[in-house]
Amino acid sequence: TLFGTGSRIQNYIDVHDIGSSLIKVAERTPESGLYLLGGESYSNLEVARLCILAANGGRIVFSEKADPADGERWLVDDSMARNAFGHNPQYSLVQSLADMLR
């Protein structure tokens, strides 16, 4: 079930990638801040479609409730983390969804 139009775009990161990056940070403390970010951003509608594909079925239902963040684009730049301590997400959202369903 999606609120609004499902158009809000946001970033996702797998817990495995968080763990890997924390190890890198422990080995080499970055000079300024710590930013753990996924490599790709998806709209809520895109995520719902990926869930259906991963589950091999299902349907999207639009709620009558609005999403106050509809249309917002939370696009992030993870270059600071990549440069500071070699942050490099290895798990895609598609893979993470498949892992959760298993």
Protein Blocks (a to p, Z undefined) as FASTA:
>chain_A
ZZhjllaccddddfklmmmmmmmmmmoccfbocadddfbdcdfklmmmmmmmmnopacdd
ddfbdcfkgoiacdddfklmmmmnopacfbdfklmmmmmmZZ
